[in-house]
């Protein structure tokens, strides 16, 4: 597939891709994925974090074998 953008937009895309350590193609592909993402997923991570904060202990007690791994601030299992 080919898309056409003006020189100014291409320069901005190239600058952003270089800053992110990626390619213009990868940057545009990610933007396309974001454009078609299911809107029901918006905020899902925040809702899950809130659940863990408020009800995580009760879940762990009720389902000890189904307890999800906790993540610390660096995104590694705690």
Secondary structure, DSSP 8 states (H G I E B T S, - for coil): ------HHHHHHHHHHHHHHTS-HHHHHHHHHHHHTS-GGGTTHHHHHHHHHHHHHHHHHHH-GGG----B-TTSSB-
